[in-house]
Amino acid sequence: MKRSFSVVCGITVIGLATVGCGKRTPVVEVSVNDSGVTVEEIAVDGELDLAWPQWRGGVGGRANEDAATTSALPTEWNAESNVRWQADVPGRGHSSPIVVGDLVVIGSATETPAEQFVLAYDRNDGRELWKRVVHSGGLPSARAVHRKATHANGTIASDGVRLVTAHLNSDHVWATALDMEGELLWQTDIGAFVSKFGYAPSPVLYKSLVIIAADNSGGGYLVGLDVRTGEIAWRRSRGNVSSYSSPALVTVDGVDQVVISGGDRLASYAPATGEMLWETPCIAEATCGTAIATADRIYASGGYPEKETICVDGKGKQIWSNRTGLYEPSLVTDGKNLFAVSDDGVAYCWDAVDGKQHWKKRLGGNFSSSPVIAGGNVYVSDLSGNDYVFQAGAEKYQLVAKNRLGDDCYASPAVAGDAILFRVGVGQGAGRQEKLFCIANES
């Protein structure tokens, strides 16, 4: 497969990082003046249903409550009941499903053959419509990937015209764009990557840019690319720490920002230019969860080795914090309350304004998946395949249902109209098979 490399002039090499093996990966900073890329609004087909177009749905894991169908979402199911359809997923991946128009799209990977690929399924009946291999060979070695991780961790982002994904391959991070039929549009090497546990972040879309993070010990960076061409519009150095959070596009006090945790700080950047707006020392060296926001506040949690959940205003000033840490799962809010489920299975509800703890409940088990809010309920799955549905309320923890689809669940659910989509693992060891379930109330 032919790969296009972005070439820019008048740039400065900064942030040389020396890692344990002595490898250096210079970060080449690029400004929009260097690249000449113009950031513009992208026309979106008003008839196209962008139900859940990227990681966390693009709105921090909260479904569009304006859709009347959210009130019809199921709360109880198993592998035989309230299943609209199910489909086999080849390989392994933690890439969560997205829903765009009539497509459900995920990423996956196999080691034999060594391939990273994108799959599209029919939203109505689960038929596999196409599969596009974006990388053959070049997978990281086993020692460079965490035992829980895969070679397809990131969730795909779509503007309804393109599908954009990012992979670690051949010691670099590559951004790839496909059209809605799975044909390759462009592929760009966005930078070198020294892997400690693999690559995890998902891309996020802003106007005509796609923004991708790549924090690593060899020299981390945040990159904005022209989604139409794959040309690098800007690139910013982020230091020399391995961290795994995805960038989040938020609008706080009317200001668009890209916020990301990791490297012992929460940092904000202007999405059109990559210029840093502010950074606040907090949380931990390594984080996995994605920050979320309300109209006037930003929330983030992590991590390793320290633990902290923090709330800041739109300029990074701390409002409140506590010593609870979520490493893999992300937070979710309904605007009034902040909900969380920790890696070791404790659910929390805090007041979004002052951080007061309303309740705390041990669910048991372990969690990697992030919760979503829809129809007044929180939906979240554990690593044993149990799906919890509890009320998104502050008065007390109120379990609505505990369901089960498979034997494990790493990916996060997507909400689309009257249905919820889950990616789960069924079976164990060599016999394990990943499946995609569309859960909806039986008519």
C-alpha positions as CSV (number, residue, x, y, z in Angstrom):
1,M,0.0,0.0,0.0
2,K,1.3,3.4,-0.9
3,R,1.8,5.8,2.0
4,S,2.0,9.5,1.8
5,F,4.4,11.4,4.0
6,S,3.6,15.0,5.0
7,V,6.6,17.3,4.2
8,V,6.8,20.8,5.7
9,C,9.4,23.5,5.6
10,G,10.6,26.1,8.0
11,I,10.1,23.9,11.1
12,T,12.0,23.5,14.3
13,V,13.1,20.2,15.8
14,I,12.5,20.1,19.6
15,G,12.0,17.8,22.5
16,L,14.7,15.2,21.9
17,A,13.9,12.4,24.2
18,T,16.4,9.8,25.5
19,V,14.8,6.6,26.6
20,G,16.1,3.5,28.2
21,C,17.6,2.1,25.0
22,G,19.1,5.5,24.1
23,K,16.7,5.9,21.2
24,R,15.9,9.5,20.2
25,T,12.7,10.5,18.4
26,P,12.8,14.3,17.6
27,V,9.4,16.0,17.6
28,V,9.1,18.3,14.6
29,E,6.8,21.2,15.6
30,V,4.6,22.6,12.8
31,S,2.5,25.7,12.9
32,V,-0.4,26.6,10.6
33,N,1.9,29.3,9.2
34,D,4.4,26.6,8.3
35,S,1.9,24.3,6.7
36,G,-0.4,26.9,5.1
37,V,-3.4,24.6,5.8
38,T,-6.7,26.5,6.0
39,V,-9.2,25.4,8.7
40,E,-12.8,25.7,7.5
41,E,-16.2,24.5,8.4
42,I,-17.1,21.2,6.7
43,A,-20.6,21.0,5.1
44,V,-22.5,18.1,6.7
45,D,-25.4,16.4,5.0
46,G,-28.4,17.5,7.1
47,E,-30.2,14.3,6.3
48,L,-27.4,12.0,7.5
49,D,-27.8,10.5,11.0
50,L,-24.5,11.1,12.8
51,A,-25.9,9.0,15.7
52,W,-22.5,8.2,17.4
53,P,-19.8,9.4,15.0
54,Q,-16.6,9.0,17.1
55,W,-15.2,8.0,20.5
56,R,-17.6,8.8,23.4
57,G,-20.1,9.8,20.7
58,G,-18.3,13.2,20.5
59,V,-20.2,14.5,23.5
60,G,-18.5,12.8,26.4
61,G,-20.5,9.6,26.4
62,R,-23.9,11.2,26.6
63,A,-26.6,10.3,24.1
64,N,-28.7,12.9,22.4
65,E,-31.6,13.2,24.8
66,D,-33.6,15.2,22.2
67,A,-34.2,12.0,20.3
68,A,-37.5,10.5,21.4
69,T,-36.2,7.0,20.8
70,T,-33.8,7.1,23.8
71,S,-36.8,6.6,26.0
72,A,-37.4,3.3,24.2
73,L,-33.9,1.9,24.9
74,P,-33.8,-1.5,26.4
75,T,-32.6,-2.1,30.0
76,E,-32.7,-5.9,30.0
77,W,-31.2,-8.3,27.6
78,N,-29.1,-11.4,27.2
79,A,-27.6,-13.2,24.2
80,E,-31.0,-14.5,23.1
81,S,-33.5,-11.8,24.0
82,N,-33.7,-8.1,22.9
83,V,-31.0,-8.8,20.3
84,R,-31.9,-7.1,17.0
85,W,-28.8,-8.7,15.4
86,Q,-25.3,-10.0,16.1
87,A,-22.3,-10.3,13.9
88,D,-18.9,-12.0,14.2
89,V,-15.9,-9.7,14.3
90,P,-12.6,-11.0,13.0
91,G,-9.5,-10.5,15.1
92,R,-9.2,-8.5,18.3
93,G,-9.7,-4.8,19.0
94,H,-10.8,-2.4,21.7
95,S,-12.1,0.0,19.0
96,S,-15.6,0.9,20.1
97,P,-18.4,0.9,17.5
98,I,-19.5,4.2,15.8
99,V,-22.8,4.7,14.0
100,V,-23.0,6.9,10.9
101,G,-26.0,6.8,8.7
102,D,-26.7,3.1,7.9
103,L,-23.2,2.0,8.9
104,V,-21.7,0.6,12.1
105,V,-17.9,0.8,11.9
106,I,-15.1,-0.6,14.0
107,G,-11.4,-1.3,13.8
108,S,-9.8,-4.7,14.4
109,A,-6.5,-6.5,13.9
110,T,-5.0,-10.0,13.5
111,E,-1.5,-11.2,14.2
112,T,-1.7,-14.1,11.6
113,P,-1.8,-12.6,9.1
114,A,-0.4,-9.4,10.6
115,E,-3.1,-6.9,9.6
116,Q,-4.9,-3.8,11.0
117,F,-8.2,-3.2,9.3
118,V,-11.6,-1.4,9.4
119,L,-15.0,-3.1,9.1
120,A,-18.4,-1.8,8.3
121,Y,-21.7,-3.5,9.1
122,D,-25.2,-2.7,8.1
123,R,-26.9,-0.8,10.9
124,N,-30.3,-2.5,10.2
125,D,-29.3,-6.2,10.0
126,G,-25.6,-6.5,10.9
127,R,-24.4,-7.8,7.6
128,E,-20.7,-7.1,7.0
129,L,-20.6,-4.7,4.1
130,W,-16.9,-4.3,3.6
131,K,-13.5,-4.8,5.2
132,R,-10.5,-2.6,4.4
133,V,-6.9,-3.6,5.4
134,V,-5.0,-0.4,6.2
135,H,-1.7,-2.0,7.3
136,S,-0.1,-5.3,6.5
137,G,2.8,-6.3,8.6
138,G,4.7,-3.8,10.9
139,L,2.9,-4.7,14.1
140,P,4.7,-3.9,17.4
141,S,6.4,-6.7,19.1
142,A,4.7,-8.5,22.0
143,R,7.0,-6.9,24.5
144,A,5.9,-3.4,23.3
145,V,2.1,-4.0,23.9
146,H,0.3,-4.5,27.2
147,R,-1.2,-8.0,27.7
148,K,-4.7,-6.4,27.8
149,A,-4.1,-4.3,24.7
150,T,-4.6,-5.0,21.0
151,H,-3.3,-3.6,17.8
152,A,-6.6,-1.8,17.2
153,N,-7.4,0.1,20.4
154,G,-8.5,3.4,19.0
155,T,-12.1,4.2,17.9
156,I,-12.8,5.6,14.4
157,A,-14.0,9.1,13.8
158,S,-16.3,10.2,11.0
159,D,-17.7,13.4,9.5
160,G,-20.2,11.5,7.4
161,V,-17.9,11.7,4.3
162,R,-14.7,10.2,5.7
163,L,-13.7,7.6,8.3
164,V,-10.4,8.4,10.1
165,T,-8.4,6.0,12.2
166,A,-5.0,5.9,13.8
167,H,-2.6,3.0,14.3
168,L,0.8,2.2,15.7
169,N,2.7,0.5,12.9
170,S,6.4,0.2,12.0
171,D,7.3,2.3,15.1
172,H,5.3,5.3,13.8
173,V,1.7,6.5,14.3
174,W,-0.2,6.5,11.0
175,A,-3.5,8.3,10.4
176,T,-5.7,6.8,7.6
177,A,-8.8,8.1,6.0
178,L,-11.3,6.0,4.1
179,D,-14.5,7.0,2.3
180,M,-17.8,5.5,3.4
181,E,-17.4,2.6,1.0
182,G,-14.0,1.7,2.5
183,E,-11.8,3.0,-0.2
184,L,-8.5,4.6,0.8
185,L,-8.4,8.4,0.6
186,W,-5.0,9.1,2.2
187,Q,-2.6,7.8,4.8
188,T,-0.1,10.0,6.7
189,D,2.9,9.2,9.0
190,I,2.3,11.7,11.9
191,G,5.4,10.8,13.9
192,A,7.7,8.3,15.5
193,F,6.4,6.4,18.6
194,V,8.4,4.6,21.3
195,S,6.0,2.0,22.6
196,K,5.8,1.0,26.3
197,F,2.4,-0.7,26.3
198,G,1.1,0.1,22.8
199,Y,-1.0,2.9,21.3
200,A,-4.5,3.8,22.5
201,P,-5.8,7.3,21.6
202,S,-8.8,7.9,19.3
203,P,-9.0,10.8,16.8
204,V,-11.3,13.7,17.2
205,L,-12.8,15.9,14.5
206,Y,-12.8,19.7,14.5
207,K,-14.1,21.6,11.4
208,S,-11.8,20.5,8.6
209,L,-9.2,19.0,11.0
210,V,-8.7,15.6,12.6
211,I,-6.7,15.8,15.9
212,I,-4.6,12.9,17.1
213,A,-2.5,12.4,20.2
214,A,0.6,10.3,20.6
215,D,2.2,10.7,24.0
216,N,5.2,8.5,24.4
217,S,8.6,8.4,26.1
218,G,10.5,9.0,22.9
219,G,8.8,12.4,22.4
220,G,5.0,12.9,22.6
221,Y,3.0,15.2,20.4
222,L,-0.5,16.4,19.4
223,V,-1.2,16.7,15.7
224,G,-3.9,18.4,13.6
225,L,-4.3,17.2,10.0
226,D,-6.4,18.4,7.2
227,V,-9.2,15.7,7.1
228,R,-9.6,16.3,3.3
229,T,-5.9,15.6,2.3
230,G,-4.1,14.2,5.3
231,E,-1.6,17.1,5.3
232,I,-0.3,18.1,8.7
233,A,-1.7,21.5,9.7
234,W,0.1,21.7,13.0
235,R,2.0,19.6,15.5
236,R,2.9,20.4,19.1
237,S,5.4,18.6,21.4
238,R,4.0,17.2,24.6
239,G,7.1,16.0,26.5
240,N,8.5,12.6,27.0
241,V,6.0,10.6,29.0
242,S,4.1,7.5,27.9
243,S,0.4,8.2,28.4
244,Y,-2.8,6.9,26.7
245,S,-5.6,9.4,26.8
246,S,-7.5,10.6,23.7
247,P,-7.9,14.3,23.1
248,A,-11.4,15.7,23.8
249,L,-13.0,18.6,21.9
250,V,-15.0,20.7,24.3
251,T,-16.6,24.2,24.2
252,V,-16.4,25.9,27.6
253,D,-17.6,29.4,28.2
254,G,-18.0,29.6,24.5
255,V,-14.4,28.8,23.7
256,D,-13.5,25.7,21.6
257,Q,-10.7,23.8,23.2
258,V,-8.9,20.4,22.8
259,V,-8.1,19.1,26.3
260,I,-6.0,16.1,27.2
261,S,-4.6,14.7,30.5
262,G,-1.3,12.9,31.0
263,G,2.3,13.9,31.9
264,D,1.2,15.2,35.4
265,R,-1.1,17.8,33.9
266,L,-4.3,18.7,32.2
267,A,-3.6,20.8,29.1
268,S,-5.7,22.8,26.7
269,Y,-5.0,23.7,23.1
270,A,-6.7,25.8,20.4
271,P,-8.0,23.2,18.0
272,A,-7.5,25.4,14.9
273,T,-3.8,26.2,15.5
274,G,-2.6,23.8,18.3
275,E,-1.4,26.7,20.4
276,M,-1.5,26.0,24.1
277,L,-4.2,27.9,26.0
278,W,-3.3,26.7,29.5
279,E,-2.1,23.7,31.5
280,T,-2.8,22.8,35.1
281,P,-0.5,20.4,37.1
282,C,-2.7,17.5,38.3
283,I,-3.7,13.9,38.2
284,A,-0.8,11.6,37.2
285,E,2.0,10.8,34.8
286,A,0.0,8.3,32.9
287,T,-3.8,8.5,32.1
288,C,-6.1,6.6,29.8
289,G,-9.5,8.2,30.3
290,T,-10.8,11.1,28.2
291,A,-11.7,14.5,29.7
292,I,-15.4,15.7,29.5
293,A,-17.0,19.0,30.0
294,T,-20.2,21.0,30.7
295,A,-20.9,24.5,29.5
296,D,-18.5,26.0,32.1
297,R,-16.4,23.2,33.6
298,I,-14.0,20.5,32.6
299,Y,-13.5,17.2,34.4
300,A,-10.7,14.6,34.2
301,S,-9.5,11.6,36.2
302,G,-6.5,9.3,36.4
303,G,-4.2,7.5,36.6
304,Y,-0.8,6.0,37.4
305,P,0.9,6.2,39.8
306,E,-1.1,9.0,41.4
307,K,-4.9,9.2,41.6
308,E,-7.0,12.2,41.3
309,T,-10.4,13.4,39.9
310,I,-10.4,17.1,39.1
311,C,-12.8,19.8,38.0
312,V,-11.4,23.1,36.5
313,D,-13.0,26.1,34.8
314,G,-12.5,27.0,31.2
315,K,-9.1,28.6,31.9
316,G,-7.7,25.6,33.9
317,K,-8.3,27.0,37.4
318,Q,-9.1,24.2,39.8
319,I,-12.5,24.3,41.3
320,W,-12.5,21.0,43.2
321,S,-10.6,17.7,43.3
322,N,-10.6,14.4,45.2
323,R,-8.2,11.5,45.5
324,T,-10.3,9.0,43.5
325,G,-8.6,7.8,40.3
326,L,-10.0,6.2,37.2
327,Y,-7.2,4.8,35.0
328,E,-8.9,3.2,32.0
329,P,-12.6,4.2,32.2
330,S,-13.7,7.7,31.4
331,L,-16.1,9.9,33.4
332,V,-19.6,10.8,32.2
333,T,-22.0,13.6,33.3
334,D,-25.6,14.6,32.8
335,G,-24.7,18.2,33.4
336,K,-25.7,18.1,37.1
337,N,-24.0,15.0,38.4
338,L,-20.7,13.3,37.6
339,F,-20.7,9.5,37.3
340,A,-17.8,7.1,37.3
341,V,-16.9,3.5,37.6
342,S,-13.3,2.7,38.7
343,D,-11.1,0.0,37.3
344,D,-11.7,-2.1,40.4
345,G,-15.5,-1.9,40.2
346,V,-16.6,1.0,42.4
347,A,-19.3,3.3,41.1
348,Y,-19.4,6.9,42.2
349,C,-21.8,9.9,41.9
350,W,-20.5,13.4,42.6
351,D,-22.1,16.8,42.4
352,A,-20.8,18.3,39.2
353,V,-20.7,21.8,40.8
354,D,-18.9,21.3,44.1
355,G,-17.7,17.7,43.9
356,K,-19.7,16.5,46.9
357,Q,-20.0,12.7,46.9
358,H,-23.7,11.7,46.6
359,W,-23.1,8.0,46.8
360,K,-20.6,5.2,46.3
361,K,-21.4,1.6,45.5
362,R,-19.1,-1.4,45.0
363,L,-20.2,-3.3,41.9
364,G,-17.5,-5.9,42.0
365,G,-15.4,-7.1,39.1
366,N,-13.0,-5.0,37.0
367,F,-13.7,-2.4,34.3
368,S,-12.0,-1.1,31.2
369,S,-15.1,0.1,29.3
370,S,-16.4,3.6,29.8
371,P,-20.0,4.4,30.9
372,V,-22.5,6.2,28.7
373,I,-25.7,8.0,29.7
374,A,-28.9,7.5,27.8
375,G,-32.6,7.7,28.6
376,G,-31.9,8.6,32.2
377,N,-29.7,5.6,32.9
378,V,-26.0,4.8,33.0
379,Y,-24.8,1.8,30.9
380,V,-21.4,0.2,31.6
381,S,-19.8,-3.2,31.1
382,D,-17.2,-5.1,33.1
383,L,-14.3,-7.3,32.0
384,S,-16.4,-10.4,32.7
385,G,-19.1,-9.5,30.3
386,N,-21.6,-8.2,32.8
387,D,-23.6,-5.1,31.6
388,Y,-24.9,-2.8,34.4
389,V,-27.7,-0.4,34.0
390,F,-28.3,2.0,36.9
391,Q,-30.2,5.2,37.2
392,A,-28.4,8.5,36.5
393,G,-29.6,10.0,39.8
394,A,-28.0,11.6,42.8
395,E,-30.3,10.3,45.6
396,K,-28.9,6.8,45.8
397,Y,-27.4,4.0,43.6
398,Q,-30.4,2.4,42.0
399,L,-29.7,-0.7,39.9
400,V,-32.1,-1.1,37.0
401,A,-30.7,-4.3,35.6
402,K,-27.6,-6.5,35.4
403,N,-27.3,-8.3,32.0
404,R,-24.8,-10.4,30.2
405,L,-23.8,-10.9,26.6
406,G,-20.4,-12.6,26.5
407,D,-17.4,-13.4,28.5
408,D,-15.6,-10.1,28.4
409,C,-16.0,-6.5,27.3
410,Y,-13.2,-3.9,26.7
411,A,-14.9,-1.6,24.3
412,S,-17.5,1.0,25.2
413,P,-21.1,1.0,24.0
414,A,-22.6,3.2,21.3
415,V,-26.2,4.5,21.4
416,A,-28.0,5.0,18.1
417,G,-31.8,5.7,18.2
418,D,-33.6,2.9,20.0
419,A,-30.5,0.6,20.1
420,I,-27.3,0.1,22.0
421,L,-24.3,-1.5,20.4
422,F,-21.8,-3.6,22.3
423,R,-18.5,-5.2,21.2
424,V,-17.9,-8.3,23.4
425,G,-15.7,-11.4,23.5
426,V,-17.3,-14.8,23.6
427,G,-15.3,-17.8,24.8
428,Q,-11.7,-17.8,26.1
429,G,-8.2,-18.6,24.8
430,A,-7.8,-19.8,21.3
431,G,-11.6,-20.3,20.9
432,R,-12.5,-16.7,21.8
433,Q,-14.6,-14.9,19.2
434,E,-15.4,-11.2,19.2
435,K,-19.0,-10.2,18.4
436,L,-21.0,-7.1,17.8
437,F,-24.4,-7.0,19.3
438,C,-27.2,-4.6,18.5
439,I,-29.5,-4.5,21.5
440,A,-33.1,-3.2,21.1
441,N,-36.5,-3.9,22.6
442,E,-38.3,-6.7,20.7
443,S,-41.4,-5.4,19.0
